[in-house]
Amino acid sequence: MKFIITLFFFLLTVLFSKGQKMFFLEIQLSPIFINEILRIDFDNGKESISKKIKIINNKFSISDTFYSTYVRMILQIGLKKEKVTIIFYLKDDIAQLKYDDNFLNTPIDFISKLKYKNLFYLEEEKEYHNYYAEEYANLNKFASKYRKVSKMPKDSLYQELQNMKKILFSKKLEYLLNKPSSYVSFYFFKTSIVLGDFIKPDSLLHLFNNYFKDVYSDTYEGKMLIRFLLGKSNSQVGKKALSFMGISPVNNDTILLSKYQNRYKLIIFWASWCGPCIKEIPVLKKIYTKYSKNIEFISISSDNDLGKCLNAIKKYKIFWLNLLDNGIVQEYGIAFVPQILLLNKDNLIIYSSTDSKDGIDLKVLQDKLSSEFIVN
């Protein structure tokens, strides 16, 4: 399982002052909620944040920065018998949510009696999820059946599973493109459709230009999405890799890709918090031992925490070149880690772990290297 970089196209490259706004949400609940736990999750366009609040006083507020057109917020209240969940979107106005009834029969009852101000898209996301609910249920049912025989080779059952995933993906996309003016559609286009591997980056750019450009091309998140998709498009096999410069977290040395013009390069995107990345390290070490005379290894970490990055480098003895990301992840359109690219002497990308759907054993990469080099 690969780890998604949270809202990848905003990660690390954003200066704090650019695109920043503030949201304010005031919540008032009736006494029946005293001592209940309120959970708030919100996506601010740069990261996802989760908070838990014990309701002691009936009224409280929350405010924070955000970078996107709207803040997507999930509010959950855990009651003794049921959990009430409401999803809504906020802008940089003072938003209010109020429930003053002394009875709560069902979550639907709660939502129907809410009084609110400056809360947006209360129904649209529910409509979106309902649109593909049947396909989603069918996939889950089949996937459960398939897991029982998952040790078998990739046979017709596997192919049927992939076809059902494509059907679900197409159903989601159909809804989003039918309602491009809704921010909910743009939100799930950039956080779900763009992350899928069913549509090539060039085609995703085409969809953006045809359905979302008029509204979002001049917005902060629209510009970041275009930048990400261009990077993703330029990082496919057959394309020439973009030049980059980075700083080593180990010794602060400046490392330029151009310095290794006459060597093959293995570019490894990883993070200390990424389990699959760590599992790949022993395999990469074996590859390094075999091919280090021919290939320069360069790891690029998506870690926000320098200390955690350094600790991982030391703990797992990652002895080749290491860089902290300074925008390289976005420029290369990296949506998740681990991801590995192999560049030849001319910086042409000749292997991508994403394109080849290579596993943690990196068998496809090793086969590729065997065909490129004869090692004594």
C-alpha positions in Angstrom: 0.0 0.0 0.0 1.4 3.4 -1.0 1.1 6.4 1.2 -0.5 9.5 -0.2 1.2 12.8 0.5 -1.6 14.8 2.1 -3.0 17.3 -0.4 0.2 16.7 -2.3 0.2 19.8 -4.5 0.3 22.2 -1.5 2.9 20.3 0.4 6.1 22.1 1.6 6.5 24.5 -1.4 4.0 27.0 -0.1 5.1 30.2 1.6 3.0 30.8 4.6 1.7 34.2 3.4 0.6 33.0 0.0 -3.1 32.3 -0.4 -3.7 32.3 3.3 -7.1 33.2 4.8 -8.9 32.7 8.1 -12.1 30.9 8.8 -14.3 31.4 12.0 -16.9 28.9 13.1 -19.2 29.4 16.1 -21.0 26.3 17.4 -23.8 26.4 19.9 -25.5 23.2 21.1 -28.3 22.4 23.5 -27.6 21.0 27.0 -28.3 17.4 25.9 -24.8 17.4 24.4 -22.9 18.2 27.7 -20.0 15.9 28.2 -20.3 14.4 24.7 -17.2 14.4 22.5 -17.2 16.6 19.4 -14.7 15.7 16.7 -13.8 18.2 14.0 -11.7 17.3 11.0 -11.0 20.0 8.4 -9.0 20.2 5.2 -7.4 23.6 4.9 -6.0 23.1 1.4 -2.5 22.4 2.8 -3.1 19.6 5.3 -5.8 17.7 7.1 -6.3 18.6 10.8 -8.3 16.7 13.5 -9.4 17.9 16.8 -11.5 16.4 19.7 -13.4 18.7 22.0 -15.4 17.7 25.1 -18.6 19.7 25.2 -18.7 21.3 28.6 -20.1 24.8 27.8 -22.8 24.9 25.2 -21.0 27.4 23.0 -17.5 27.4 21.6 -15.7 28.5 18.5 -12.9 27.4 16.2 -10.8 29.4 13.8 -7.7 28.6 11.7 -5.9 29.4 8.5 -6.8 28.0 5.1 -5.5 28.2 1.6 -8.3 26.7 -0.6 -11.4 28.3 -1.9 -13.4 26.7 0.8 -12.5 24.7 4.0 -14.0 21.2 3.9 -15.1 20.3 7.4 -16.5 17.1 9.0 -18.2 17.5 12.4 -19.0 14.3 14.4 -20.7 14.1 17.7 -20.6 10.7 19.4 -23.8 10.1 21.3 -24.7 7.1 23.5 -26.5 5.2 20.7 -25.6 6.9 17.4 -23.0 9.2 15.9 -24.1 12.4 14.1 -22.0 13.4 11.2 -22.3 16.5 9.1 -20.1 17.6 6.3 -20.0 21.2 5.1 -17.7 23.9 3.6 -16.7 27.2 5.0 -15.3 30.5 3.5 -13.6 33.4 5.2 -16.9 34.7 6.8 -18.1 34.1 10.3 -20.0 30.9 10.1 -22.5 29.7 12.7 -24.1 26.4 13.5 -26.8 26.1 16.2 -28.9 23.3 17.6 -31.1 24.3 20.5 -33.6 21.4 20.6 -33.6 19.3 23.7 -34.4 16.1 21.9 -32.4 14.0 19.4 -34.0 11.0 17.9 -31.9 10.4 14.8 -29.0 12.0 13.0 -31.4 13.0 10.3 -33.5 14.7 13.0 -30.4 16.6 14.2 -29.5 17.8 10.7 -33.0 18.9 9.8 -33.2 21.1 12.9 -29.9 22.8 12.5 -29.8 26.5 12.1 -26.8 27.8 10.3 -25.2 30.7 8.6 -22.4 30.8 6.0 -22.2 27.0 5.8 -22.1 25.8 2.2 -22.7 22.6 0.2 -24.5 20.8 2.9 -26.3 18.5 0.5 -24.0 18.3 -2.6 -21.5 16.0 -1.1 -24.1 13.6 0.1 -25.6 13.6 -3.4 -22.2 12.9 -4.9 -21.6 9.8 -2.7 -25.1 8.6 -3.3 -24.5 8.8 -7.1 -21.9 6.0 -7.0 -23.2 4.1 -3.9 -24.4 1.1 -5.9 -21.1 0.7 -7.7 -19.2 1.2 -4.5 -21.2 -1.5 -2.7 -20.8 -3.9 -5.6 -17.0 -3.4 -5.5 -16.8 -4.0 -1.8 -18.8 -7.1 -2.0 -16.7 -8.5 -4.8 -13.4 -7.4 -3.2 -14.4 -9.3 0.0 -15.0 -12.4 -2.1 -11.7 -11.9 -4.1 -9.6 -11.6 -0.9 -10.5 -15.2 -0.1 -8.7 -16.3 -3.2 -6.1 -13.5 -3.4 -3.2 -15.9 -3.2 -4.1 -17.1 -6.7 -2.4 -15.6 -9.8 -3.9 -12.6 -11.5 -6.6 -14.5 -13.2 -10.0 -13.5 -14.5 -11.3 -12.7 -11.0 -8.5 -10.1 -10.7 -9.4 -8.6 -14.0 -13.0 -8.4 -13.0 -12.0 -6.6 -9.8 -10.0 -4.1 -11.9 -12.9 -3.6 -14.2 -15.2 -2.9 -11.3 -12.7 -0.3 -10.0 -12.8 1.4 -13.4 -16.6 1.4 -13.4 -16.6 3.1 -9.9 -14.0 5.6 -11.0 -16.0 6.4 -14.2 -19.2 6.9 -12.2 -17.5 9.3 -9.8 -16.0 11.3 -12.7 -19.4 11.4 -14.5 -21.0 13.1 -11.6 -18.2 15.6 -11.1 -18.1 16.6 -14.8 -21.9 17.0 -14.8 -21.7 19.6 -12.0 -18.4 21.4 -12.6 -19.7 24.7 -11.1 -20.0 23.1 -7.6 -16.8 23.4 -5.4 -17.6 19.8 -4.2 -16.9 18.6 -7.8 -13.6 20.5 -8.0 -12.6 19.3 -4.5 -13.1 15.6 -5.4 -11.5 16.1 -8.8 -8.3 17.3 -7.3 -8.2 15.0 -4.3 -9.6 11.8 -5.8 -9.7 11.7 -9.6 -6.2 13.2 -10.0 -4.8 10.6 -7.6 -6.2 7.7 -9.6 -4.2 6.0 -12.2 -7.0 5.5 -14.8 -6.4 8.8 -16.6 -3.1 10.1 -17.9 -1.9 13.5 -16.7 -2.3 15.1 -20.1 -5.9 14.0 -20.2 -6.4 15.3 -16.6 -5.2 18.7 -17.7 -7.6 18.5 -20.6 -10.5 17.8 -18.2 -9.4 20.7 -16.0 -9.2 23.1 -18.9 -12.6 22.0 -20.3 -14.6 21.9 -17.0 -12.9 23.8 -14.2 -10.6 26.4 -15.8 -13.0 29.3 -16.1 -13.7 29.2 -12.3 -10.4 27.9 -10.8 -7.5 28.8 -13.2 -6.8 32.0 -11.3 -7.3 30.6 -7.8 -4.4 29.5 -5.6 -5.4 25.9 -5.6 -6.1 25.9 -9.3 -2.6 27.1 -10.1 -1.1 24.5 -7.8 -3.2 21.7 -9.4 -2.0 22.8 -12.9 1.6 22.9 -11.6 1.3 19.4 -10.2 -0.3 17.9 -13.3 2.4 19.4 -15.5 5.0 17.8 -13.2 3.2 14.5 -13.3 3.0 14.6 -17.1 6.7 15.4 -17.3 7.7 12.6 -15.0 6.5 9.7 -17.2 8.7 7.2 -18.9 10.1 8.6 -22.1 10.2 12.2 -20.8 13.3 14.1 -19.9 13.6 14.6 -16.2 13.5 18.2 -14.8 16.7 19.5 -13.4 16.7 20.2 -9.6 18.8 21.4 -6.8 18.5 20.4 -3.1 20.2 20.5 0.2 21.4 17.5 2.1 19.9 17.2 5.6 23.0 15.3 6.6 25.8 17.9 5.9 24.0 20.8 4.2 25.7 20.1 0.9 24.1 21.5 -2.2 23.3 18.7 -4.7 22.5 19.3 -8.3 21.1 16.7 -10.7 23.2 18.2 -13.5 26.3 17.2 -11.6 25.6 13.5 -12.5 25.0 14.1 -16.2 27.2 11.2 -17.3 25.8 8.7 -14.9 22.5 6.9 -14.5 20.4 8.2 -11.6 17.9 6.4 -9.3 15.6 9.0 -7.8 13.9 7.7 -4.7 10.9 9.6 -3.2 10.3 8.5 0.4 9.4 9.7 3.9 10.3 8.4 7.4 6.6 7.9 8.2 6.0 5.7 5.1 6.0 2.0 6.0 6.4 0.8 2.4 9.3 3.2 1.9 11.1 1.6 4.9 10.4 -1.9 3.6 12.0 -1.0 0.2 15.3 0.0 1.8 16.9 -3.5 2.1 16.0 -4.1 -1.5 17.5 -0.8 -2.6 20.7 -1.6 -0.6 21.1 -4.8 -2.6 20.6 -2.9 -5.8 23.1 -0.3 -4.6 25.7 -2.9 -3.9 25.3 -4.4 -7.3 25.1 -1.2 -9.4 26.6 1.7 -7.5 29.5 1.9 -10.0 26.9 2.7 -12.7 24.2 4.5 -10.9 24.0 7.5 -8.6 21.3 7.0 -5.9 19.5 10.1 -4.7 16.7 9.9 -2.0 14.3 12.9 -1.7 12.4 13.0 1.6 8.9 14.4 2.0 9.4 14.8 5.7 8.4 18.1 7.3 10.4 17.2 10.4 14.2 17.4 9.8 14.9 15.4 13.0 12.7 12.5 12.0 14.3 12.4 8.5 17.8 12.4 10.0 16.9 9.7 12.5 15.5 7.5 9.8 18.6 8.0 7.6 20.8 7.0 10.5 18.6 4.1 11.8 18.2 2.5 8.4 21.8 3.4 7.3 20.7 5.1 4.0 24.3 5.9 2.9 23.7 7.3 -0.5 22.8 11.0 -1.3 19.8 12.4 0.6 17.8 15.5 0.0 15.0 17.3 1.8 12.2 18.3 -0.5 12.2 21.9 -1.5 9.6 21.8 -4.2 11.0 18.8 -6.1 8.0 16.6 -5.1 5.6 19.0 -6.6 7.7 19.7 -9.7 7.8 16.0 -10.4 4.0 15.5 -9.7 4.6 13.0 -6.9 1.2 12.2 -5.3 2.4 9.4 -3.0 5.4 7.6 -1.7 7.3 5.4 -2.3 8.0 6.3 -5.9 11.2 5.6 -7.8 12.4 6.9 -11.2 15.4 5.6 -13.2 17.2 8.2 -15.4 19.7 7.4 -18.0 22.9 9.5 -18.7 20.8 12.0 -20.7 18.3 12.3 -17.9 15.7 10.5 -19.9 13.2 8.6 -17.6 13.5 5.0 -18.5 11.6 3.4 -15.5 8.9 4.5 -13.1 7.7 2.4 -10.2 4.2 3.9 -10.8 4.0 3.2 -14.5 5.3 -0.4 -14.0 3.2 -0.9 -10.8 6.3 -2.4 -9.3 6.0 -4.0 -5.8 8.2 -3.6 -2.7 10.5 -6.3 -4.1 11.2 -3.9 -7.1 11.4 -6.9 -9.4 10.5 -4.8 -12.5 13.3 -2.3 -11.6 15.8 -5.1 -11.1 14.8 -6.7 -14.5 15.3 -3.3 -16.1 18.7 -2.8 -14.6 19.8 -6.3 -15.7 18.9 -5.4 -19.2 20.8 -2.1 -19.0 24.0 -3.3 -17.4 26.2 -6.4 -17.4 27.6 -6.7 -13.9 30.8 -8.7 -13.3 
